[in-house]
Amino acid sequence: MTQVIYRVVEHDGGWAYKVGDVFSETFPTHADALAAARIAASEQQLGGKTEGIEFQDAEGKWHEEVASGGDRPSTDVEDEGR
């Protein structure tokens, strides 16, 4: 199972959460960023319905796959600001 970590960090004069190298919007307080990270992490674990998807890879080739609505990652929130 994939593990996704949401990290709460200082960012752009406020606080944000990031996943990998991608930052969320900036929040004015640490508590706001932490609450948003917890919401995002919990919502990412919610299942959906199984659907067919199409995507283009880096070389421009198109692929078709079936994405399982129950194939959700495990998530965690780490607080690097405190």
Backbone bond lengths (Angstrom), bond angles and torsions (degrees), N, CA, C in turn:
res aa  C-N    CA-C-N  psi(-1)  N-CA   C-N-CA  omega(-1)  CA-C   N-CA-C  phi
1 M - - - 1.448 - - 1.529 108.74 -
2 T 1.302 115.88 141.72 1.453 121.83 178.61 1.518 110.44 -75.59
3 Q 1.323 116.55 140.66 1.468 122.81 176.64 1.527 108.39 -110.69
4 V 1.324 117.97 124.78 1.457 123.23 177.97 1.525 107.95 -113.92
5 I 1.343 116.08 124.93 1.459 121.45 -178.51 1.527 109.24 -107.76
6 Y 1.316 116.58 126.63 1.459 123.64 172.89 1.525 106.57 -99.00
7 R 1.338 117.07 122.06 1.460 121.25 -178.21 1.527 109.73 -112.64
8 V 1.331 117.39 127.21 1.455 122.23 177.44 1.526 107.37 -89.00
9 V 1.343 115.70 123.78 1.474 121.48 -174.62 1.529 109.94 -140.14
10 E 1.336 115.58 159.02 1.460 120.04 170.60 1.515 107.88 -70.14
11 H 1.348 115.82 138.77 1.466 119.09 -176.73 1.520 110.74 -159.15
12 D 1.311 115.81 128.32 1.468 122.64 169.43 1.529 112.41 52.80
13 G 1.325 116.44 45.25 1.460 120.63 177.77 1.510 115.14 80.43
14 G 1.312 117.92 7.87 1.463 122.24 179.02 1.509 109.72 -152.74
15 W 1.314 116.16 -138.03 1.456 122.87 -178.43 1.519 109.52 -132.00
16 A 1.316 115.89 148.79 1.462 121.88 178.09 1.525 107.83 -148.07
17 Y 1.310 115.41 170.70 1.458 119.29 166.57 1.511 106.54 -115.42
18 K 1.312 115.25 153.73 1.453 119.05 178.22 1.507 110.00 -136.43
19 V 1.316 114.52 149.97 1.461 123.27 174.93 1.522 104.88 -123.28
20 G 1.325 116.31 115.79 1.457 119.36 -173.22 1.514 108.83 64.78
21 D 1.331 116.53 -124.05 1.462 121.67 179.14 1.527 112.62 -102.34
22 V 1.320 118.28 9.69 1.466 122.08 -175.14 1.526 110.08 -104.18
23 F 1.352 115.67 125.71 1.453 122.18 -179.89 1.527 111.13 -94.42
24 S 1.309 115.39 149.01 1.466 121.30 170.30 1.522 107.87 -77.49
25 E 1.312 115.30 -175.40 1.455 119.12 169.30 1.526 108.31 -63.78
26 T 1.314 116.70 161.88 1.460 121.46 178.32 1.527 109.23 -86.87
27 F 1.323 115.39 134.86 1.457 122.23 178.48 1.524 109.31 -109.61
28 P 1.332 118.18 149.32 1.467 119.73 -176.29 1.530 113.88 -70.51
29 T 1.329 117.18 -27.03 1.467 119.05 -178.39 1.522 110.92 -127.87
30 H 1.306 113.14 158.14 1.462 120.75 176.10 1.532 109.95 -60.47
31 A 1.333 116.38 -43.66 1.465 120.90 -178.37 1.528 111.38 -60.98
32 D 1.332 117.52 -39.15 1.469 120.92 178.54 1.526 110.87 -64.24
33 A 1.324 116.77 -43.75 1.471 120.74 -179.57 1.523 110.84 -66.23
34 L 1.317 116.64 -40.80 1.464 120.73 179.04 1.527 110.70 -64.22
35 A 1.323 117.33 -43.43 1.469 120.77 178.73 1.527 110.39 -63.07
36 A 1.333 117.31 -42.61 1.468 120.80 179.42 1.519 111.19 -65.06
37 A 1.321 117.46 -38.91 1.472 121.13 178.23 1.524 110.35 -63.92
38 R 1.312 116.74 -41.69 1.471 120.15 179.52 1.527 111.44 -65.00
39 I 1.327 116.63 -39.70 1.467 120.35 177.79 1.524 110.30 -64.91
40 A 1.338 116.71 -48.40 1.468 120.60 -179.26 1.525 111.26 -60.79
41 A 1.328 116.99 -42.38 1.463 120.80 -179.81 1.524 111.24 -63.91
42 S 1.322 117.07 -41.25 1.469 119.21 -179.21 1.526 111.06 -70.58
43 E 1.332 117.06 -37.63 1.465 119.60 179.71 1.525 111.89 -68.29
44 Q 1.319 117.47 -30.23 1.464 119.82 179.75 1.525 111.55 -68.08
45 Q 1.304 117.59 -21.25 1.463 121.38 -179.82 1.523 113.11 -84.88
46 L 1.341 117.14 -9.78 1.463 120.18 -179.01 1.518 111.04 -72.31
47 G 1.292 115.99 132.38 1.455 120.68 177.76 1.517 111.86 -74.40
48 G 1.279 115.30 161.97 1.455 122.04 177.24 1.513 108.69 -132.11
49 K 1.310 116.41 -153.56 1.458 118.67 177.00 1.522 109.49 -104.38
50 T 1.302 116.01 152.54 1.456 121.92 178.24 1.524 108.68 -71.50
51 E 1.333 115.77 130.00 1.454 120.75 -176.90 1.520 110.80 -142.50
52 G 1.314 115.48 155.19 1.450 121.11 171.44 1.521 109.63 -79.75
53 I 1.318 116.72 138.81 1.464 120.91 178.49 1.517 109.48 -128.27
54 E 1.310 115.67 154.85 1.459 122.95 174.00 1.511 107.54 -126.57
55 F 1.339 116.46 140.64 1.455 119.84 176.61 1.515 110.10 -151.02
56 Q 1.318 114.65 156.90 1.458 121.76 179.89 1.520 108.49 -106.79
57 D 1.337 116.79 131.50 1.462 119.57 179.78 1.534 110.75 -84.90
58 A 1.323 116.19 179.24 1.471 122.01 -176.78 1.526 112.92 -61.19
59 E 1.323 117.72 -24.74 1.467 121.40 179.42 1.526 112.46 -90.18
60 G 1.330 117.40 1.41 1.449 121.20 177.93 1.524 115.00 89.85
61 K 1.339 117.32 4.21 1.461 121.19 179.82 1.531 109.41 -84.70
62 W 1.342 115.63 135.66 1.462 121.14 178.78 1.521 110.88 -88.72
63 H 1.321 115.42 143.31 1.463 122.57 179.97 1.519 109.11 -128.91
64 E 1.322 115.91 149.15 1.461 122.21 173.19 1.524 107.59 -122.11
65 E 1.325 115.96 133.32 1.462 121.54 179.26 1.520 109.09 -142.79
66 V 1.302 115.25 166.14 1.458 121.46 171.55 1.518 106.90 -106.30
67 A 1.326 116.03 122.28 1.464 121.78 179.41 1.522 108.64 -99.64
68 S 1.316 115.90 119.74 1.456 121.24 179.75 1.520 110.41 -73.43
69 G 1.300 117.09 128.77 1.459 121.38 178.57 1.514 113.25 -68.47
70 G 1.316 117.31 -15.80 1.453 120.72 179.56 1.510 113.73 -97.43
71 D 1.329 117.34 -0.87 1.463 122.32 -178.14 1.521 109.42 -88.42
72 R 1.320 116.84 78.32 1.453 122.27 -175.92 1.521 110.76 -107.95
73 P 1.328 117.74 146.83 1.463 120.28 179.89 1.519 111.97 -77.42
74 S 1.301 114.85 161.80 1.452 121.49 168.76 1.529 106.29 -83.01
75 T 1.329 118.48 139.63 1.462 120.82 -179.13 1.518 110.95 -125.81
76 D 1.336 114.77 157.52 1.455 121.11 176.47 1.519 107.69 -150.38
77 V 1.321 116.78 153.76 1.460 122.44 176.79 1.520 107.83 -115.43
78 E 1.334 116.06 125.92 1.465 122.09 176.70 1.520 108.07 -113.18
79 D 1.301 115.89 134.42 1.458 121.57 -176.97 1.529 109.44 -104.73
80 E 1.343 116.22 96.61 1.457 121.18 -179.04 1.523 111.80 -84.02
81 G 1.319 116.69 -5.71 1.453 120.51 -176.22 1.516 114.38 -91.29
82 R 1.306 117.39 -7.03 1.478 119.65 -176.86 1.500 110.88 -131.37
